[in-house]
């Protein structure tokens, strides 16, 4: 089993200069290799753009390409060979993705031909795959980087790795801070016993991050919204600076730090929430949200992307697998918000402005998101519902013309049929006043 361990580095000023030099070497090799490929294509030749083909070309051309203009001496030996190899590896991956996308063998959006990397816009970074890199014996707060030396880390990296085999180490600079990501190989652990917290349904939202079927509401930090004013100010300040100046470099670093803060706030909230859910509940049910279609609503697009629904599901997927919990994904067309969790009546229309659910059939008054979470929980636990278990989503039409889902059984296989939301305590959550 492969796992990524990311740690923040604390380099000295000399080590920072060496890290910048290695990142620049990786960018130079990438651009030089791309120029070579484009030159061959313009001449009508068939270039060898695999990783090993680009390495063979680089080893033959490096003494003429990486040369000091004043002294005429090659400067490439100043950096580790791994930095150049990582740049060529990135180029080979980009060309492979372009080729597959053009032939229709790659999922996702269409990939264009690779472009040259700019020193100002590209993320500085390189990687180690061979050599004596990684952990240092009897020094748990440091990493060994060839040609750079011992670099102090901000935490105990040895405890994070926990004896696993380090296969690769990627070093990059984001938000003004250098960090190392270690790809480690661990032995496949036995499937743990599921948590004893029962089942829960989750309704993701924009105003609040999530509403649970037990009435718990998880706060949304609104990472981007809370820092938007400072971001606008920093970006206006950046736009006023002359290109190539030292002040523009400092202003760009300030913008990068603010964006890194937004990403860290969002990641912290999502990781804590998903970890809590995975270690608390044995059965977790969520909706299969069409996020790409939801951002078509330009009034809510920024808030939807700030909530990071896709990242929430990605984190929850692998964390439930590690914790032994079961994750059920409900069909995206299931009307969880429009369905009454008490009697099963489905409303024809339910605008977003209506935050409290009123059922005209049974008189239920309940928070809209909690009502949806209860329906999601029941749908995830019932074999008749379209979910990760592969059931069908049947609906039955009542005499009055409303749509109602058939009764579902509890996952424990309890006796008798139950109504939607029955036994979940929604009577206690009914509100007597608006």
Phi, psi and omega in degrees: 000128180266144182214147178257133177240114183253131179226150177273138180264155178231071184282158173282167177304321177295318180292327176297319178295321178292321177297318177297322179295318179293320177295321176295325177295319177296319179294320179297314179297320178299309182294321179295318178295320179294320177297321177297316180295315180295324178295319178292322178294321178293330178279353180087009178272159177265109183282151174266096185254022170287165182300315182289327175294319177293325177294318179298318178296317182296317180298332178278331187253353188295329180288345176255337180272309183270072185234137176291127185291332182274315183266337182078010180263144177295137180254356184297332179294351181291337182245161178293143179298338180294331179294318178292320180296323180292324176295318177293325177296318177298320179295316179298320178295319180295318179293322178295318178296321177298315181295315179295320180295320180294327180271359179078021181255013180234131178285163179090191182292158181289131181266133177271178179291141182303149178244161181293147179271131178268144178295329183279328188256329183288147177283119179297132180182159175202179185215155173245132175237338178227166179097183183269070178248164175112217186290156177243127179299137178062021177216079188289345183255032182210159175232150177261122176243114180306139182072351178248322177104202179282123180244126181289144179249157183278356179209175181282096184285331179296321179291325178293317180289321174056049173079002180286160180277126180273120182261328187205149176224116178258133181242129181213164179240117180227130180063032180078009182231133176279140180217153180240134177244117183259125173270115185243154179247121180246157174288143179297120181278149175296149181294120182288162176290142183294154176299163185258026184267007179078205183250159180206146173252144184237126174247110180282145182216179181261311179295310172246144186299316182202147172241130182262158182292341177273008179096353179288135178242125181261126186289142175264121182290345183050061187301315181286316183298321182289341180245011185293319181298316179293324178295316179298318179296316180294322179289325174296318178298321179294321182294339182274348184276145180288135181297134180089354182276162179291325179293324177294323178298318179292320179294322178294322178296324178295318177298318180296321178295321179293318177295324176295323177296317177300313180296322180292319178298315180295314181296320180298315180295316182294317181294318180294319182293311181295323177295319177298315181295316183294329182263001181251319188248144179275325178236123182236130181239133177224168178269151173273084186283139175270083186294321180299324177283329181292325181288355172293340173282099187293342177284334182242003186301314181296317180292323179294316179291328177293328179286336175058061180297318181296320178293323176301313180293320179299314179295318182294328182296309184280335179285325175293324178296321179289322184277350181087005178279162180252132181249124178248130180253118182275145179302140184294340181269002178289123185282070185292325181283327184274348184268134176287128181284353181260313183246346177090004179291138181253124178283149178286320180224144176210095182293157181294333180290341180273097186271351178242129182274126176244124178259121180284342183278308184249354178083014180293133175235115188207155176302137186301314183289321177295321177300316178295321180295322178296316179296322179294320178298313180293320179296323179288336181265356184253133180290341181284346187267150176288109182210195182293345179276357175083020178283176179261155180256071183283146175231146178243141182263129179276168180295330181282352177099354178279159179261134181221135176282148178294159180297148182245156175264150174291153181297338179284353180074037181295162184284139175081163177277151179234155176279163175301121177084359181294139179078007181259004178079022181286344173297324179288339181268356178296139179259134182276340179220157181269000000 
